[in-house]
């Protein structure tokens, strides 16, 4: 018995099945949300542990004049397993968001990269994000208490890797925004990421300058580091804006598949181009006609 015949004979069960599949389908835009949340929870846990549980203790990795702990000072203590786990989850999920963006644009689920420059920028975004991921994961493992020099090296890779990645994706989105002028999400995402690049660059320069001066400036450097890390979590959240349109294209495909299963006739597939959906009115009319035809077919059976 064919699947189309089953769907015609028992449309209720098919509707329930489609609803169940949609309920358990995880959308791409959730990935950066999980990334940002894992980083935010890790930071808050480390900060609250140091302030509340240890009463702002002075760690052995801190300088004598230092009274405010760096993130790495707290992460090198009892909560090192949490710190390592949070760094791995954050970086892996964030890089997965970059890969999803690259993949969905190739598949036409998001506005595609049509020029060679855009494709190169997209590839560089992923490549430097991998550098940042390696830096973040390794700086957590090679903690500042036991491996101070290696820790600083991987901290450099983390900051520079993700910063260059953000510059590349800003350039990519700027070019996409010029082509798809009617798409407001691209402009919003570009502005958010541009703001992130400017703020994080200024914070990173300030952090390094204070770190080099040392002594009493370590406390100021520690405050800047906590703020810099907090801003990074919102950068991860911003990719939900970029991946959210893919959920709409997925829903439309599921609706077409539902109509196809009901009528045994494949529905025409519309893609996204020029920043807007082509043939929206035609698609709705076709789906309404298909539903009417499906009802007639059911009565004929």
N, C-alpha and C positions, 0 to 999 in steps of 0.2 A: 504494500500500500504506500503510495507516494506521500511525502510530507505535505504537499499542497492539498491533497485530498483530506488528510487528517485535520489540517487547519480549517478547512471549509466545514467539515462535519462537526468539529468541536472547537469553535473559535474562542470559547471562554478559557479553555485550558491553554490555548496558545497565548492569549493575552496575559494570563497569569505567569506563564513561562517567560514571556518577554519582560514583564514587570520585575520578576525575580532576577533576571540577568542584569537589568539596569540597576537594581538595588544593590547588587554585590559587585558592580563594576567600579573600580577605583579610577577616578579621573586623573589626568596628568597634573593638573594644577594643584593637587593635594601634596605632591612630592616636595615642592619648595616650602609649603606650609610646615610640613614635618621637619624639614631641615632647619628652618628658622626657630621652630619651637624647641627642638633638641638643643640648639645652641643657647637659646634664651634660658631654658630650664637649667642647663649646665652652669651658666654664669651666675644665675640667682642662687643656686645651691652652693656654689663655691663662696660667694660673697656672704650669704647668711651664715654659713658654717663658720667662716672666719670671724664675723662680727658677734654672732650669738653664742655658738658652741665653744669657741676658743677665747672669747672676750678679746678679740683683736690681738692675738698672741704674736710674738716676734719670732719668726722662723729663722733657722740657721742659715738659710740662703739669702736672708735680707742683710743689708749693710747696717753698721752700728747706728747711723743717723736716721735710718728709715723707720717710719712708724706705720706706713700704709703698705700693705702687701700687694705685690704684683699678682696677676692671675696665675702665673706659673709658680709662684711661691706657695699658694694654696693648693694648686694642682699637683705639686710634688710631695704633698703630705699624705694624710690618711685617705683623702678623697681622690688619690691618683687614679684608681680604677674608673671612677665616675668621669674624671677629666678625660681620660683616654677614650672611653666609650662615647662621650659627648662629641669629642673632636672627630672621631671616625664617622659617626652617624651624620653629623652636620656636613662634613666635606663630601662624603659619598653621595648623600641625597642631593646636595647642591650641584655636584658635577653631573648627577643623573638628570637634573633639571636642564642643564646645558645640552646634554645629549638628546633629551626629549625635544627641545626646541629645534635642534639641528635635524632630527629625524622627521618631525612633523612638518617642517618646512619643505623637506624633500618629498614627502608624501602628498603635499597639497592640503593638509589639514590646517596649516597656518599659512599666512601670506609668504610665498616662496622667495628665496634668494635667486634673483634672475640674472644678476651680473657676476662675473668672475670675482670682482673685488668683494662683493657681499659674501660669496662662498668662502673666499680666503679668510675674511674677517671672522666668519662663523667657525671655521676650523681653528683659527688662532685662539678664539675664545675658549674652546674646549681644551686646547693644548695647554694654555697657561693656567686654566682652572685645574688641570691635573697636577701641574707644578705646585699650585697653592694647596691642593689636597695632600700631596706628599709632605709638604712643609708642615701643615697643621697636624697631620697624624704623627709625624716623626718628632715634632717639638713636644708633643704630649708624652711620648715614650721616653725620649731623652730629656728628662726633666732638668730644671735649672739647678737643683741641689746636687746632682751627681755628675751631670754632663753640661756644665755652664757654657762652654764654647760651642759645642754641637747644638745646644738649645738655641743660641743666638743665630747660628747659621740657618737652622730650619725656620726660625721666626722670620728671617729675611726672605726665605723662599715663600713662606705663607703670605706675607704682606705684598711682596712684589708680584707674585704669581697671580693672585686674585685681583690686584689693582690693574695690571696690564690686561687681564681678561676682561675687566669692566670697561676699560678704555676701548678695547676691540668691539665689544658688544654695543657700546655707545655709538661708535662709528657705523656699525652695521645698521642699527635701528634708525640712525639719522638718515642714511641713504634710503632705507625702506620707507621712512616717513615722507620723504620728498616724492617718492613714486606714488604711494597710496595716501594722497592728501585727505581723502574722505574717511580715513580710519583714525578715530581719536585715541584708541588704545595705544597705538604705536607712539604717538606724541607724548602721552602720559608716561608710558614706560621709559621713553628716552629721557624725559626730564628727571624722572626719579633716579635713573642710573647716572645721569650726568651730575646730579646733586651728590650722589654717593661718591663718585670719583673725586669731586672737588673737596668734599668734607673729609673723606678718608685720607686723601693726599696731604691736606693741611695737618690733620691729626697725626699722621705718620711722621711727617717732617718734624713736628713739634715734639713727638715722643722720642725720636732719635736724638734730637738736639738736647733734650733734657737728660736723656740717658748718658750721653757723652760727657756732659758736665759733671754728672755724678753727685756724690755727697748729699747735701740737703735737697737737691733737685730730684732725687729719686722719688720722693713723695708726690711731686707734681707729675712726674713721668708715670707713676702708678695710676693716678687719677685719669690721665689721658688714655692710658691703655684700656682701662675699664670702659670708658666712653667709646673708644674706637671699636672695641669688641661688641658693644651694645648696638652700635650703628650697623655693624656687619650682619646682625640678625635680621634687621629690617630690609637690608639689601636682599637677603635670601627670600623674604616674604614677597618682594616685588615681582619675582618671577611667576607668581600665581596669576598676575595680570596677563603675562605673555602667553601662558599655557591654557588659560580659561577658554578662549575661543575654540580650542580643539574639542572641548566637551560638547559644544553646540553642534559641531559637525558630526560627532559621534552619535548624538541623539537623533539627528536627521537621518543618518544611515540606518539606525535601528528602526525608525518609523518606516523607511522605505522597505526594509527587510520584512517588517510585520505585514505591510501591504502585499509584498511579493508572496509571502507564505500563505496569505489569505486568498489571493487570486491566482497564484501559479504563474504570474507574469511579472517579469523584472521591471522595477521602476527605473526611470532615467535618473542618473546621478549628476548632481550639480556640484560644482567646485567653487572655491572662493577665489576671486580674482579682483584686482583693482580696489581692494579694501572693502568690497561689499559682495554680498551673495548674489550671483547671477540667477535670474529666473525665479525669484522668490514667489511672485504671483503665479507664474506658470506652474511651479511645483505644487503650490497649494491647490490649484485648480485640478491638476493631474491626480493628486492624492484624493480629492473629493470625488472625482469621476471614478477612480479605481475602487473607492469604498462602495459607491453605488453599484458598480459592476459586480463587486464581490457579494453584495447582498442579493443581487439578482441570481448570481451563480449558486448561492446557497439555496435559494428557493427552488431552482431548477433541479438540484439534487434531491 
